[in-house]
Structure formats: C-alpha cells, structure tokens
Amino acid sequence: MKTILNLLFLSMAICAVGQNNVNGIVTDTETGEGLPFVNIYFPQLEKGTTTSDTGKFSINNLPSGTYALVCSYVGYETKSMNLVIPITEPISINLTSSAIEMEAVIISTPFHKLQSDNVMKVERQTIKELKASGAVTLGEGISNIAGVEGVSTGLGITKPVIRGLSSNRVLVYTQGVRLENQQFGDEHGLGLSDAGVESVEVIKGPASLLYGSDALGGVLYINPEKFALENSANADFGGTYFTNTQGYNTNAGYKASGEAFKVLFRGSVTEHADYNTADYRVTNTRFKEQDFKAGVGYQSTNFKTDFRYNINHSKIGIPEEIGEQSTNKTPLLPYQELTNHIFSSRSTVFFNNSKLEFNLGYIYNDRREFEDEHEHEHDHDHENDHEEEGGLHEDEEHHDDDHDALHPALQMKLKTANYDVKYHLPIMGKFETIVGIQGMNQINTNYGEEELIPNATTNDLGILAMSHIHFEKFDLQLGARYDNRWIQIENNINKSFNSFNGAFGVKTNLSKNITARLNLATGFRAPNLAELTSDGVHHGTNRYEVGNIDLKNEQNFQTDLALEFKSEHIEFFVNGFYNHINDYIYLSPDGTFIDSEPVYNYVQDNAALYGGEIGLHFHPHPLDWLHYESSFETVTGKLDSGDYLPLIPANSLNNTIRVEFDVKDSASTYAFVKLQSVFNQGNISAFETPTDGYNLLSVGFGGNLKVFNNDLSITISGTNLTNKTYINHLSRLKPDGIFNMGRNFSLGLTYSL
C-alpha cells in the first residue's frame, strides 16, 4: 500500500499543470434574459459557482479533459453537458422553465451523471426532504424512500431493508467509504446521525460489481454535506422538537473555502424519551446521541483531496416489556452504548483526459451491552462508602447517566481498514471506462463476559472493470468483477470464499417521452461470522442460534426493468424486478430446546424475491404549484420449498398532495398532506404471525424566510394524526404485541448566517 501511495503522489507531482478557465452566461430560453443565482457545478471536479445578477459566471483553475457541467435552478429543467477543457470561447447555456423538480447528480454510480442519463435506476432523497416529512431519525427517514423499509427496535434502532433484503445483504457507504459496524445482527442500527448529511441514494438490486460482497441486495449511499463554494463561508444552527417523545435534536455547523483549502465542522446532540402510543409509553425506547463531524479539503488544478472524521456516540435502550411510564431520557437496563469513529480520505489526481481516484477509510466501532445481572463488583471500601452515603436504590442506579456501577456484559470492537482505487481511462469516442481494485482488512475482538461472535480477521480483495458506452439512441453499461474473501477465526479455523460477477444494462428512449432501462446483474455474499459460528442464545430474539461452518456463498441473478413516462405535467414510472438467490442463508427451528430457548439452525436453500414499484406525479397546468404524487410498492420472497421468507415488508400505497410557492429573492413555502396505506401481511415465514394493515395520515408545511437578511428555515409536521394503534410487520417489538409510535408533531428551525 505504501508503494501505491508513493506512485500516486509521484504521478501528481509530474502531471501537467494547466490554468484552464471556463466563462459563460446562463439565459432563459424564452426571454433571453440572464438568470441570476443559477448553480453551475462540475460534479467530477467538485467545483462550482453561481451566476451573477446578469447570469454570468466564471470558474478557474480547471484540469484538462472532458467533464460534465451541470446547471440547475428552481423552476427550470436541470441541464447537463460535456465540456472539453481547455475551451477558449465563453459558453452560452439556455435553461427552459419547467414545473418538474431539479435533477441531482447521482454520486453512488461511477460515472456521476444525472438520473435521467443514468443506466441504473437510483432513488435519491435529500435530508431536508426526509426531515420535512417528520422523520425522527435518519433510519426512519430512509424508510420513506420508495422500495426501502426498516427493521426497527423502537425508534433508536432501525436497519434498512431494500426490496426485502437487509442486514449483511445491504451495504452502507458514508463519507465515500464502506461502513462496517457489525450490521450482521438484528439489534444493530446505522450508528449515523442525519446532521451533516446532504442526501441519501439507494441502489436497488445487486451492486456487487461496484462494491463487492454484502451488496447483494443493494447499497445505501449517504452523501456528506458539501464544502462551501470557493472564497465563501457560511454557518448555521438549528433544532427540532418532537412532542411524542418530548425529545429534540440540535446541530450547528460552520464551513469556509478559499481558493485551495476548505474546512467544515458540525456538531449535534439528540435526546428522546420513550415514545408514546394511544395507550401507553413503550418502556426503554429512549435514547441519547452525540455526533461530531469535521472535514478538511485541498484543491489545485490537477489534484483534489478531502479528509473527514465523524464520531458518533449513543446510548440506546433495548425495550423488553411495558413497564415504567415516564419521560426520563436516560436509558434503563438493558441498553447499548455505541461509539463509532469514521476516518475517510478521498483524493483524485487529474491527468490529461483521465483521472485516478483513491479512497481510504478506517472505521473503529466499539459496541457495549449492559444487563441487570452484570453489576460491577465493588470492593469492600466502596461498599462502605455507599452505605455511609445512604447508597443508591437499583432504580436510581439505572437512571445514573454514567452507570459507573456496571460493566458491559458484551463488548466487541470492530476495526476496519478499507481502500478503493479506480482509474478512469481517457474517453475514447463513445467509451467511458473504469478499472479498479478494492480491499478490506477487518479485525473483531471480544472484551466482555459474553461472546456473540468469535475473534476473527477478515480480508477482502476485489478487481473490477466497467464501461459506459454512448450510442445515438441508447446507452450501454457493462462490467465484470472478481472477489476473494479470507476469514481467519480463532481456534485455527480458516475459510475462503470467492466469486466472479458481471452486470449489463441498457437505457434507451422508446419515444420522446418514454425511457426504458433494463439491468441484468449477478451478486454474491459471503456468510458472516454469526452465520458461520453462532452457538448460544441471541438476546432480543429469544432463541438459541447454531451456526454452520460449512455454509456457501449466496449467489444471485436479478433482472430489473424500469419504464418512465415524463411530460411537462405528468410523470409515471413502473419498476419491476425478479431476484433469484442460490444458497440463501436463513434460520430454521429444529424442534429442540436448550436452556428453555428454541434452537434455530442456519441452513441454506434457493430463494426468489420479486415485485416492484409504481408511481405517478401530476402537476397540472396552469397550477404548477400543485403536485399530486402516488406510489405503490410490493415485494414477495419465497424459498424453493414454497415457504415464505421472514421480514418481508407488507405492500403499501402512498398518496401525497403537495403545494409549493417560490417567490424569488424573498421567500418560499410548501405544504403537504400524505396518506400511507399499509396492507395486511399474510405471506409469512414459519416463525412469524400475520400483521394487520393500517392507514397513517400526515401533514406538514414550512418554508424559508428572510430574517435580518439571512435565511430562516421553518418546518412543522404531524405524523399519525389519528393516533392509530398499529404494528409494523418489521417491528422487533411485534412478538410482544407492542404498538409503533402514536401521534407526533415536530417543529424545526434552522438559521443560516
């Protein structure tokens, strides 16, 4: 690795340095007038600006080559164009007015294109949109994206589900690097805060070609907030209050950029009490979270790099039964205490019409679980001290913020180093090509009295090549990849897994308004440590789990077809998929008991998942401020034996009426009413029970105002307005008949300086 880095920096030093500039003007297609405040951005260079009052712009110190330039402005169609740099003449860009929302550049796919130009179908939502819907946490907000749900344990723990697949079958990327925080378990959340996050992208379907093992079901790609534009600085602070949990989250951030260097900082604090239903508070769903993010960037003509750091610390109660009714925010026993450190470095060296990207990451995850029976043994002097002071009752001790009298029953530290190096070859006619190498070294170590999974070391190595081919009437994307995973488990157990995968996709315009996308891809997943080595009671699931050291790779093949119709006032889409998985790993009861708990074994069988999404967006003329959106999602999962797979989300229908008003240079407002209809789920596995359907009504409104010449953003929302008592099929509290959250109102304020 040291040799590779030396070569990279040597290349950076000897590559040609060209002082290239791009100047131009952006005008309205109909009036010919210059448009002010248009966003001009080179996504591959992460460099941009905004137009002046007359529509003019200038971007300096650009490397030679061919790069996409994206122009976006509220009320106009987003425009993308390829520029060959150097360019000597000023460019003129015309934007056409449109009621359709601005498009964004998709970062999770390798060629950084607008979704309309992408061969793969990717869902994208900004954090601002997710929070406006009333989401309490990042995990809850992500479950509002089409095709995505969440396996939840109260509010504090949510695990993403993409088209029926979750845990190690869904890979999470944050800060441009692979996140590893023991996501194999049922009771593990994301370990991430929404503070300092700009948007979330979802690749639905096997993405092993791009990301390797564990991306068999899809990828959740979390984009951090961007640095400030060149030679600018800004700051903001704000918070949100939630009536149901009497909880809040607050955050503050600052960022500044010069011509070469840029920095950003953001901190946040979150606290929630037990959530309320119409009948009771759900004991020990309370949690606390502190989060801090920092970034430093440097950019010259032919080189850019940024280093980011994130520490997230949380205490999350693990609910067991309905008991204490209070609004205390300190978790009771049992609870988790999690600390997650993420170090990431993303760099690019620009050559003449080609570039080299290298991303490095280090994730240090410390997971501790505390239980009643694992109280710390005090020495005699400490006992006397407590007796003299009157001591602490057990209930009081449980509410002590520090829990000094406890030590963890279970403690695991997971240390992961990963690297991702990609070379973008020079564009040759219709071909854009990428070759790359990715790898990971991961060490799991136990420190507590209990051992959930053994000490082990995992090493990954993957090699990939991918091309995007542009033809006059259609685009092709194809690639291949080889991976190898080695696992060294204590007691001299060694396992090796390898897989070869490929992908093929095509996008074409069937007519002026209809676009079709067809993607065929294989994916794989190596068995995780829990599946290979478990031998004990898994708390929270109330079963004795037995692993299987002889498990094979999961290998799948998915067909994904997407059709989109888009006109000036109507958008309609249909996405369908069929996903066949060989050697699907799942738990099956064998009818025996150990320590009064039923025994479940990890076994394999072929499986298939199929379904899709249908959506409509209608914004009638001349009422361009009025929007009606409707979407339907369905997924079915079955083993070849005919049994249904567990934790498959129920079919759902969402209908939203939304209004938006933009008053340029003054204020903007929005309001929405949403009805979510979730249907009965009767397609269940052998150890599940059916779940009744329900309807949830939500409303929200907000906007931006000028206060002391600065922007004040206001969001007000209400969810589950009818205070419906219901249970989501993917709730881990379902076996105990515990309801999901009842009526909640939230008020959010953000002030920008």
C-alpha positions in Angstrom: 0.0 0.0 0.0 2.9 2.4 0.8 4.3 1.8 -2.7 1.0 2.5 -4.3 0.6 5.8 -2.4 4.2 6.8 -3.4 3.4 6.2 -7.0 0.2 8.2 -6.8 1.9 11.2 -5.3 4.7 11.0 -7.8 2.2 11.0 -10.6 0.5 14.0 -9.0 3.8 15.8 -9.0 4.8 15.2 -12.6 1.3 15.6 -14.3 0.9 18.7 -16.4 -0.5 21.8 -14.7 -2.8 23.8 -16.9 -4.5 27.0 -15.7 -7.8 26.5 -17.6 -10.8 28.7 -17.1 -14.5 28.5 -18.2 -16.6 31.6 -18.6 -20.1 31.9 -19.8 -23.7 33.1 -19.4 -27.0 31.4 -18.5 -30.2 32.7 -20.0 -33.9 31.9 -20.1 -34.7 30.1 -23.4 -37.9 32.2 -24.0 -36.9 35.7 -22.9 -33.2 35.6 -23.5 -32.6 37.3 -20.2 -29.7 36.3 -17.9 -30.7 34.1 -14.9 -29.1 35.0 -11.6 -28.1 32.6 -8.8 -28.0 29.5 -11.1 -25.9 26.7 -9.7 -23.0 25.8 -12.0 -21.2 22.7 -11.0 -18.6 20.2 -12.2 -19.5 17.0 -10.2 -16.4 15.1 -11.1 -14.2 18.0 -10.1 -16.4 19.0 -7.1 -16.0 22.6 -8.2 -18.7 25.2 -9.0 -20.1 28.6 -8.6 -23.4 30.6 -9.0 -24.3 33.1 -11.7 -24.2 36.8 -11.1 -27.2 39.2 -11.3 -26.8 39.2 -15.1 -26.4 35.4 -15.5 -22.6 35.4 -16.0 -20.2 33.0 -14.3 -16.5 32.1 -14.3 -14.7 29.0 -12.9 -10.9 29.0 -12.7 -8.1 26.5 -12.4 -9.6 23.5 -14.1 -7.7 20.5 -15.3 -7.6 19.5 -19.0 -10.1 16.8 -20.1 -13.7 16.1 -20.7 -16.1 16.8 -17.8 -19.8 17.1 -17.3 -21.1 20.6 -16.4 -24.5 20.7 -14.6 -26.7 23.8 -14.4 -29.7 23.8 -12.0 -32.2 26.4 -10.9 -35.6 26.2 -9.2 -38.3 26.4 -11.8 -36.1 25.2 -14.7 -35.0 21.9 -16.2 -31.6 20.8 -15.0 -29.2 20.7 -17.9 -26.0 18.6 -18.2 -23.4 19.0 -20.9 -19.9 17.6 -21.6 -17.2 20.3 -21.9 -13.8 19.6 -23.4 -11.3 21.7 -21.5 -9.4 23.8 -22.4 -12.1 25.9 -24.0 -11.2 29.4 -25.4 -14.6 30.9 -26.1 -17.3 31.9 -23.5 -20.2 29.4 -23.5 -23.9 30.2 -23.6 -26.3 28.0 -21.8 -30.1 28.2 -22.2 -32.5 26.9 -19.5 -36.1 26.0 -20.1 -38.8 26.7 -17.5 -40.4 23.6 -16.0 -42.6 22.6 -13.1 -40.6 19.4 -12.6 -38.2 19.4 -9.7 -34.5 20.0 -10.3 -32.5 16.8 -11.0 -29.4 16.0 -9.0 -26.1 14.3 -9.9 -26.0 10.6 -8.8 -22.8 10.0 -6.8 -23.2 6.3 -6.0 -22.7 5.2 -9.6 -19.2 5.6 -11.0 -19.8 8.0 -13.9 -21.5 10.8 -11.9 -24.5 11.5 -14.1 -28.0 13.0 -13.8 -30.5 10.3 -13.1 -32.1 10.9 -16.5 -28.7 10.0 -18.1 -28.0 7.0 -15.7 -28.3 3.4 -16.9 -29.0 2.2 -13.4 -32.2 3.3 -11.6 -31.2 5.1 -8.4 -33.5 6.6 -5.8 -32.4 9.9 -4.2 -33.8 12.0 -1.4 -32.2 15.0 0.4 -32.1 15.0 4.2 -34.1 18.2 4.1 -36.9 16.3 2.3 -36.8 13.4 4.7 -36.9 15.7 7.8 -39.7 17.7 6.4 -41.8 14.5 6.4 -41.5 14.4 10.2 -38.9 11.6 10.5 -37.4 11.4 13.9 -34.1 9.6 13.0 -32.1 9.0 9.9 -33.1 5.4 9.8 -36.8 6.3 10.0 -36.4 8.9 7.2 -34.7 6.4 4.9 -37.7 4.1 5.2 -39.8 6.8 3.4 -37.8 6.2 0.2 -39.6 4.1 -2.4 -38.5 0.4 -2.2 -36.9 0.9 1.2 -38.2 -0.2 4.7 -36.7 -0.6 8.1 -36.4 -3.4 10.6 -36.9 -1.5 13.9 -36.5 -1.9 17.6 -38.3 1.2 18.9 -37.0 4.5 17.5 -33.3 4.2 18.2 -32.5 1.1 16.2 -33.5 0.9 12.5 -31.9 -1.5 10.0 -32.6 -0.7 6.3 -34.4 -3.2 4.1 -34.2 -2.9 0.3 -36.8 -4.9 -1.6 -37.0 -7.5 1.2 -33.2 -7.9 1.9 -31.4 -6.5 4.9 -28.5 -6.9 7.3 -25.3 -8.0 5.5 -27.2 -8.1 2.2 -27.4 -4.3 2.2 -24.1 -2.3 2.1 -23.9 1.2 3.6 -21.5 3.8 2.4 -20.8 7.0 4.2 -18.2 9.7 3.5 -17.3 7.8 0.4 -16.2 4.7 2.3 -17.7 1.4 3.3 -19.3 1.5 6.7 -18.7 -1.5 9.0 -20.3 -1.6 12.4 -21.5 -5.2 13.0 -24.6 -4.8 10.8 -24.9 -8.6 10.8 -27.1 -8.5 14.0 -30.8 -8.0 14.4 -30.3 -5.3 17.0 -27.8 -3.1 15.3 -28.8 0.3 13.8 -26.9 2.5 11.4 -24.8 4.3 14.0 -25.1 7.5 12.0 -26.7 10.9 12.5 -28.5 12.9 9.9 -26.6 16.0 10.9 -24.0 16.9 8.3 -25.7 14.7 5.7 -26.8 16.2 2.4 -28.7 13.3 0.7 -29.3 9.6 0.6 -29.1 7.4 -2.6 -30.4 3.9 -2.9 -29.2 1.3 -5.5 -32.0 -1.3 -5.5 -30.6 -4.7 -6.6 -27.2 -6.4 -6.7 -24.4 -3.9 -6.7 -21.6 -6.4 -6.1 -19.9 -5.2 -9.3 -19.3 -1.8 -7.8 -18.9 -2.7 -4.1 -18.2 -6.4 -3.6 -19.6 -8.8 -1.0 -22.6 -7.7 1.1 -24.0 -5.5 -1.8 -26.1 -8.5 -3.0 -29.4 -6.7 -2.1 -28.4 -3.1 -2.8 -26.5 -0.1 -1.5 -27.4 2.7 0.8 -25.1 5.6 -0.2 -25.1 8.5 2.3 -23.6 11.7 0.9 -22.0 14.1 3.4 -22.6 17.9 3.1 -20.5 19.7 0.6 -17.8 22.2 1.4 -18.6 25.9 0.9 -18.2 27.3 -2.6 -14.8 28.8 -3.4 -14.0 32.0 -1.5 -17.1 31.9 0.7 -18.1 31.0 4.3 -21.3 30.3 6.0 -22.7 28.9 9.3 -26.0 27.7 10.5 -27.6 26.4 13.7 -31.0 24.9 14.5 -33.0 22.3 16.1 -36.2 20.2 16.1 -38.6 19.4 18.9 -40.8 16.3 18.9 -44.0 16.3 21.0 -44.4 12.5 21.2 -41.1 11.7 22.8 -40.6 15.2 24.3 -37.3 14.9 22.5 -35.1 17.2 20.5 -32.2 17.3 18.2 -29.9 20.3 17.8 -27.0 21.0 15.5 -24.6 23.7 14.5 -22.1 23.9 11.7 -19.5 26.2 10.0 -17.7 25.9 6.7 -15.4 28.1 4.7 -13.4 27.7 1.5 -10.6 29.7 0.0 -9.0 29.2 -3.4 -7.3 26.0 -2.4 -8.2 25.0 1.2 -11.6 24.4 2.7 -12.9 23.3 6.2 -16.1 22.3 7.8 -17.3 21.4 11.3 -20.7 20.2 12.6 -21.9 19.0 15.9 -25.3 17.7 17.1 -27.0 16.4 20.2 -30.1 14.3 20.3 -32.3 13.1 23.2 -35.6 11.3 23.2 -37.8 9.8 26.0 -39.9 6.6 25.5 -42.3 7.0 22.6 -46.0 7.2 23.2 -48.9 5.3 21.8 -52.5 6.0 22.3 -52.5 3.6 25.3 -49.0 3.7 26.9 -45.4 4.7 26.6 -43.1 2.0 25.3 -40.6 1.5 28.2 -36.9 1.9 27.4 -37.3 3.1 23.8 -35.4 6.2 25.0 -32.0 7.1 23.6 -29.3 9.7 23.5 -26.8 10.6 20.8 -23.9 13.0 20.3 -22.3 13.4 16.9 -19.4 15.5 15.6 -18.1 15.8 12.0 -15.1 17.6 10.6 -13.6 18.0 7.2 -10.5 19.5 5.6 -10.1 19.8 1.8 -7.5 20.9 -0.6 -7.9 21.5 -4.3 -5.5 22.6 -7.0 -5.7 22.4 -10.8 -4.7 18.8 -11.1 -5.3 17.4 -7.6 -8.0 17.4 -5.0 -8.4 15.7 -1.7 -10.6 15.8 1.4 -10.2 14.2 4.8 -13.3 13.7 7.0 -13.8 12.5 10.5 -17.0 11.5 12.3 -17.5 10.3 15.9 -20.9 9.2 16.9 -21.7 8.2 20.5 -25.1 6.8 21.5 -26.9 5.1 24.4 -29.9 3.2 23.2 -32.4 1.5 25.5 -33.5 -2.1 24.5 -37.2 -2.4 25.2 -38.4 -5.7 26.6 -41.9 -5.1 28.1 -44.2 -2.3 29.0 -43.2 -1.1 32.5 -42.2 2.2 33.9 -44.2 5.1 32.4 -42.0 8.3 32.4 -40.4 10.9 30.2 -36.9 10.3 31.5 -34.4 10.3 28.7 -31.6 8.2 30.3 -31.9 4.5 29.1 -32.8 1.8 31.6 -31.1 -1.6 31.7 -30.7 -3.3 29.3 -29.1 -0.8 26.9 -26.5 -0.4 24.2 -23.6 2.0 24.4 -22.1 2.5 20.9 -19.1 4.6 19.8 -18.4 4.8 16.1 -15.3 6.5 14.6 -15.1 7.0 10.9 -11.9 8.3 9.2 -12.1 8.8 5.4 -9.8 10.3 2.8 -10.9 10.8 -0.8 -8.4 12.0 -3.4 -8.2 12.5 -7.2 -5.3 13.1 -9.5 -6.3 14.6 -12.8 -4.2 13.7 -15.9 -4.8 14.8 -19.5 -8.4 13.5 -20.1 -8.1 10.8 -17.4 -8.0 10.6 -13.6 -7.1 8.4 -10.7 -9.3 8.2 -7.6 -8.2 6.6 -4.3 -10.4 6.5 -1.3 -9.2 5.2 2.1 -11.2 4.5 5.2 -10.8 3.4 8.8 -13.8 2.6 11.0 -13.4 1.8 14.7 -16.7 0.5 16.2 -17.0 -0.1 20.0 -20.2 -1.9 21.0 -21.1 -2.5 24.6 -24.3 -4.0 26.0 -25.3 -3.7 29.7 -27.6 -6.0 31.5 -29.1 -6.3 35.0 -27.1 -9.3 36.1 -23.7 -7.8 35.2 -23.2 -5.3 38.0 -19.7 -4.3 38.7 -18.2 -6.0 41.8 -17.2 -3.2 44.2 -14.5 -3.7 46.8 -15.4 -3.6 50.5 -14.3 0.1 50.9 -16.6 1.2 48.1 -19.5 -0.7 49.6 -18.9 1.0 53.0 -18.7 4.4 51.2 -22.1 3.8 49.6 -23.6 2.6 52.9 -22.4 5.7 54.7 -23.9 7.9 52.0 -27.1 6.1 52.1 -26.5 4.0 48.9 -28.4 4.0 45.7 -31.6 2.1 45.0 -31.5 -0.1 42.0 -34.0 2.0 40.0 -31.9 5.2 40.8 -28.7 3.4 39.7 -30.4 2.5 36.4 -31.1 6.2 35.7 -27.5 7.3 36.5 -26.1 8.8 33.3 -22.7 7.2 33.8 -23.8 3.8 35.1 -20.5 3.7 36.9 -21.5 0.5 38.9 -21.9 -1.5 35.7 -19.5 -3.1 33.3 -20.6 -4.5 29.9 -21.9 -8.0 29.6 -20.9 -7.9 26.0 -18.2 -5.8 24.4 -16.9 -6.1 20.8 -14.5 -3.8 19.0 -14.5 -4.0 15.2 -11.6 -2.3 13.4 -11.9 -2.0 9.7 -9.4 -0.5 7.2 -10.6 -0.3 3.5 -9.3 1.1 0.3 -10.9 1.8 -3.1 -8.7 2.8 -6.1 -10.2 3.5 -9.5 -8.6 4.7 -12.7 -10.9 6.5 -15.2 -9.3 5.8 -18.6 -9.2 8.5 -21.3 -12.5 8.8 -23.0 -12.2 7.0 -26.4 -15.1 8.0 -28.7 -18.2 6.5 -27.2 -16.5 4.7 -24.4 -16.0 5.7 -20.7 -14.1 3.0 -18.9 -13.1 2.4 -15.2 -10.8 -0.2 -13.8 -10.2 -0.6 -10.1 -9.1 -2.5 -7.1 -10.9 -2.6 -3.7 -9.9 -4.3 -0.4 -10.7 -4.5 3.3 -9.0 -5.7 6.5 -11.2 -6.2 9.5 -10.5 -7.4 13.0 -13.2 -8.4 15.5 -12.2 -8.7 19.2 -14.3 -9.6 22.2 -13.8 -8.0 25.7 -17.0 -8.8 27.6 -18.1 -11.8 29.6 -20.4 -12.9 26.8 -19.3 -13.7 23.3 -21.8 -13.2 20.4 -19.3 -13.9 17.6 -15.7 -15.1 17.9 -12.5 -13.1 17.5 -11.7 -13.1 13.8 -9.8 -11.4 11.0 -11.4 -10.8 7.6 -9.6 -9.8 4.4 -11.3 -8.8 1.1 -9.8 -8.2 -2.3 -11.7 -7.3 -5.5 -10.8 -6.3 -9.0 -13.3 -4.7 -11.4 -13.7 -3.1 -14.8 -16.7 -1.2 -16.1 -17.6 0.7 -19.2 -20.4 3.2 -20.2 -20.9 3.3 -24.0 -22.8 6.1 -25.6 -24.7 5.5 -28.8 -27.0 7.8 -30.6 -30.2 6.1 -29.5 -29.2 4.2 -26.4 -26.6 3.8 -23.7 -24.9 0.6 -22.6 -23.2 -0.2 -19.3 -21.4 -3.4 -18.7 -18.7 -4.7 -16.4 -17.1 -7.7 -14.6 -15.5 -8.3 -11.2 -13.6 -10.9 -9.2 -13.6 -11.1 -5.4 -11.9 -13.2 -2.8 -12.6 -13.1 1.0 -10.5 -14.8 3.6 -11.7 -15.3 7.2 -9.4 -16.4 10.0 -11.4 -17.4 13.1 -9.9 -18.2 16.5 -9.1 -21.9 17.2 -7.3 -22.1 13.8 -10.5 -22.1 11.6 -9.9 -20.6 8.2 -12.5 -20.1 5.5 -12.1 -18.7 1.9 -14.9 -17.5 -0.4 -14.6 -16.2 -4.0 -16.9 -15.1 -6.7 -17.0 -13.8 -10.3 -19.8 -11.4 -11.1 -21.0 -9.3 -14.1 -23.5 -6.7 -15.0 -25.2 -5.5 -18.2 -27.5 -2.5 -18.5 -29.1 -0.6 -21.3 -31.1 2.7 -21.4 -33.0 4.0 -24.4 -35.7 6.4 -25.3 -38.6 4.5 -26.8 -40.2 7.8 -27.7 -39.8 11.4 -26.9 -41.4 11.0 -23.5 -40.7 7.3 -22.7 -37.4 6.0 -21.3 -36.7 2.3 -20.7 -33.9 0.8 -18.5 -33.1 -2.9 -18.4 -30.4 -4.1 -16.0 -29.1 -7.7 -15.6 -26.7 -8.4 -12.8 -25.2 -11.1 -10.6 -24.2 -10.5 -7.0 -22.8 -12.5 -4.1 -22.5 -12.5 -0.3 -20.1 -14.5 1.8 -21.5 -15.9 5.0 -20.9 -13.7 8.0 -19.4 -14.7 11.4 -22.7 -15.1 13.1 -24.0 -17.5 10.4 -20.8 -19.5 10.5 -20.0 -19.7 14.2 -23.1 -18.8 16.4 -23.6 -21.1 19.4 -25.7 -19.5 22.1 -28.8 -17.5 23.0 -29.3 -14.4 20.9 -30.8 -11.9 23.3 -33.7 -9.9 21.9 -34.8 -12.7 19.6 -35.4 -15.3 22.4 -33.8 -18.2 20.5 -30.7 -20.4 20.7 -28.8 -19.9 17.4 -26.4 -22.5 15.9 -24.1 -21.6 13.1 -22.9 -23.7 10.2 -19.2 -23.5 9.4 -19.8 -25.2 6.0 -22.1 -22.5 4.6 -21.5 -21.5 1.0 -21.7 -18.1 -0.8 -25.1 -16.7 -1.6 -25.1 -16.0 -5.3 -27.9 -14.2 -7.1 -29.1 -13.1 -10.5 -31.5 -10.2 -10.8 -33.5 -8.7 -13.7 -34.7 -5.2 -13.3 -36.9 -3.3 -15.8 -37.9 0.3 -15.4 -40.2 2.3 -17.7 -40.7 6.1 -17.3 -43.0 8.5 -18.9 -42.3 12.2 -18.5 -44.1 15.1 -20.0 -44.4 18.7 -18.9 -47.1 18.0 -16.3 -47.2 14.2 -15.8 -44.5 11.7 -14.7 -45.3 8.0 -14.4 -42.9 5.1 -13.7 -43.1 1.3 -13.4 -40.2 -0.7 -11.9 -40.3 -4.5 -11.8 -37.6 -6.9 -10.6 -37.0 -10.7 -10.2 -34.2 -11.7 -7.9 -33.2 -15.4 -7.7 -30.7 -16.3 -4.9 -28.8 -19.6 -4.8 -28.0 -20.9 -1.3 -29.9 -18.3 0.5 -29.0 -18.4 4.3 -31.8 -18.4 6.8 -32.7 -19.6 10.3 -34.9 -22.7 10.8 -36.1 -24.2 14.1 -35.3 -27.9 14.6 -37.9 -28.5 17.3 -35.5 -28.8 20.2 -34.7 -26.6 23.2 -31.5 -25.5 25.0 -31.8 -23.5 28.3 -35.6 -23.3 27.7 -35.0 -21.5 24.4 -36.0 -23.0 21.0 -33.0 -24.0 18.8 -32.6 -22.4 15.4 -30.0 -23.5 12.9 -28.5 -21.6 10.0 -29.4 -23.5 6.8 -29.4 -22.8 3.1 -32.0 -23.2 0.2 -32.6 -21.4 -3.1 -34.9 -18.4 -2.8 -36.6 -15.8 -5.1 -37.8 -12.3 -4.4 -40.0 -10.4 -6.9 -42.1 -7.3 -7.0 -41.6 -3.6 -7.8 -42.8 0.0 -7.5 -45.3 2.0 -9.5 -45.5 5.8 -9.2 -47.4 8.9 -10.5 -46.5 12.6 -10.3 -49.1 15.0 -11.6 -48.6 18.8 -11.6 -51.4 20.3 -13.7 -51.1 23.5 -15.9 -51.5 26.3 -15.0 -51.4 25.2 -11.4 -47.7 24.4 -11.4 -47.5 24.9 -7.7 -49.8 21.9 -7.1 -48.4 18.4 -7.1 -50.2 15.0 -6.6 -47.9 12.0 -6.0 -48.9 8.4 -5.7 -46.7 5.3 -5.3 -47.3 1.6 -4.7 -44.6 -0.9 -3.5 -44.8 -4.7 -3.4 -42.3 -7.5 -2.7 -42.7 -11.2 -2.2 -40.0 -13.6 -1.0 -40.2 -17.4 -1.1 -37.8 -20.4 -0.7 -37.8 -23.1 -3.4 -39.5 -25.3 -0.8 -42.5 -22.9 -1.0 -42.1 -21.3 2.4 -42.1 -17.5 2.6 -39.1 -15.6 3.7 -39.1 -13.7 7.0 -39.1 -9.9 7.4 -40.7 -9.1 4.1 -42.4 -5.7 4.2 -46.1 -5.5 3.5 -47.5 -4.0 0.3 -48.0 -0.2 0.7 -49.7 2.7 -1.1 -48.7 6.3 -0.6 -50.7 9.3 -1.7 -49.5 12.9 -1.3 -50.9 16.3 -2.2 -48.2 19.0 -2.1 -48.1 22.7 -2.9 -45.0 24.8 -3.4 -44.6 28.5 -3.9 -41.4 30.2 -4.8 -41.0 33.9 -4.5 -37.6 34.8 -5.9 -35.3 36.8 -3.7 -37.9 36.7 -0.9 -39.4 33.6 0.5 -40.6 30.1 -0.4 -43.2 27.9 1.2 -44.6 24.4 0.9 -47.3 22.3 2.4 -48.4 18.6 2.1 -50.9 16.0 3.1 -49.9 12.4 3.0 -51.9 9.2 3.5 -49.9 6.0 3.8 -51.9 2.8 3.5 -50.1 -0.5 4.5 -51.9 -3.7 3.6 -52.2 -6.9 5.6 -49.1 -9.1 5.5 -50.1 -12.8 5.5 -47.2 -14.1 3.5 -45.1 -15.1 6.5 -42.4 -17.5 7.5 -42.8 -20.4 9.8 -41.9 -18.4 12.9 -43.9 -15.2 12.1 -47.5 -14.2 12.6 -49.8 -12.3 10.2 -49.9 -8.5 10.6 -52.9 -6.3 10.1 -52.9 -3.4 7.7 -53.3 0.3 8.7 -53.6 3.9 7.4 -51.4 6.7 8.6 -52.3 10.4 8.0 -49.5 13.0 8.0 -49.4 16.8 7.2 -46.6 19.3 7.1 -45.8 22.8 6.0 -42.8 25.2 6.1 -40.6 27.4 4.1 -37.7 29.9 4.1 -38.0 33.5 5.3 -35.5 36.4 5.3 -34.7 37.4 8.9 -32.1 40.1 9.3 -31.0 39.4 5.7 -30.4 35.8 6.4 -32.4 32.6 5.7 -34.6 31.1 8.4 -36.0 27.7 7.5 -39.1 26.5 9.3 -40.6 23.0 9.2 -43.8 21.9 11.0 -45.2 18.4 10.6 -47.6 16.0 12.2 -47.5 12.2 11.7 -50.1 9.6 12.6 -52.6 12.4 13.2 -55.4 10.0 14.0 -53.3 8.4 16.8 -53.7 5.0 15.2 -52.6 2.0 17.2 -50.8 -0.3 14.8 -47.8 -2.7 14.5 -45.4 -2.7 11.6 -44.6 -6.2 10.3 -40.9 -5.4 10.5 -41.0 -4.2 14.1 -38.9 -6.3 16.5 -41.5 -5.5 19.2 -44.2 -7.2 17.2 -44.0 -10.6 19.0 -44.8 -8.8 22.3 -47.8 -7.0 20.7 -46.2 -3.6 21.3 -47.5 -0.8 19.1 -45.5 1.6 17.0 -45.4 5.3 17.7 -48.6 7.3 18.0 -49.4 10.9 17.1 -46.3 13.2 16.8 -45.8 16.8 16.0 -42.4 18.3 15.2 -41.2 21.9 14.9 -37.8 22.6 13.3 -35.9 25.8 12.9 -32.6 26.4 11.1 -31.0 29.8 10.8 -28.2 30.4 8.3 -25.6 33.1 8.8 
